[in-house]
Amino acid sequence: MSKKNLILSSGNENKIKEIKDILGGMKINIISKDEIGLKDLEVEEDKETLEENAIKKAMEISKHVDGIVIADDTGLFADKLEGRPGVYSARYSGEDATSEKNNIKLLKELENVPREERTAQFRTAIAIVLEDKSVKIVVGECKGIIEFSPRGKNGFGYDPLFTPDGYTKTFGELELEVKNKISHRANALQKLRNELESILKDDVMCE
């Protein structure tokens, strides 16, 4: 059986590496949208949930390619802020948002909030659009605490502020190998791997 193509809706090198690491060894060709000439295709994330944004991105890419398409959306949900920044995590500080600006805004909103009340969850939703255009969704979550200031240079986004439950280091301080075992995206990608293995197994049985 020839390898199937798995097209990623992202051009983010950090995400692509993480996905390739976790899905390594599978009988699939992992290809980013940039590699197939869709680098300039941007999809506005204007839905109200991570799941809806992920589906919208994956469906848009699937219009242009043959193969399985995956797209993800991730958010940090702070309990004290009624779930903010949530679905707006990437653009929390406005149109010109950067990770630094987002972190500054989040810390400002949690100013004077004691550590035990700074609980939060990172969530990742991954949409899978199959070759027949049917859709599957997997979701991963990681609970933790938002620190009072950034720590560490690893990772990206809110990683330097987030310490996962059971650890004393932030995602920004943790070794990549550790993060890739416990993170929200790692959890979602493991579920994705299980889904893909089931899909590939069914395809073999149908041949």
Buried (B, 14 or more C-beta within 10 A) or exposed (E): EEEBBBBBBBBBEEBBEBBEEBBEEBEBEBBBBBBBEBEEBEBEBEBEBBBBBBBBBBBBBBEEBEBBBBBBBBBBBBEBBEBBBBBBBBBBBEEEBEBEBBBBBBBEBBEEBEEEEBBBBBBBBBBBBBBEEEBBBBBBBBBBBBBEEBBBEBBEBBBBBBBBEEBEBBBBBBEBEBBBEBBBBBBBBBBBBEBBEEBBEEEEEEE
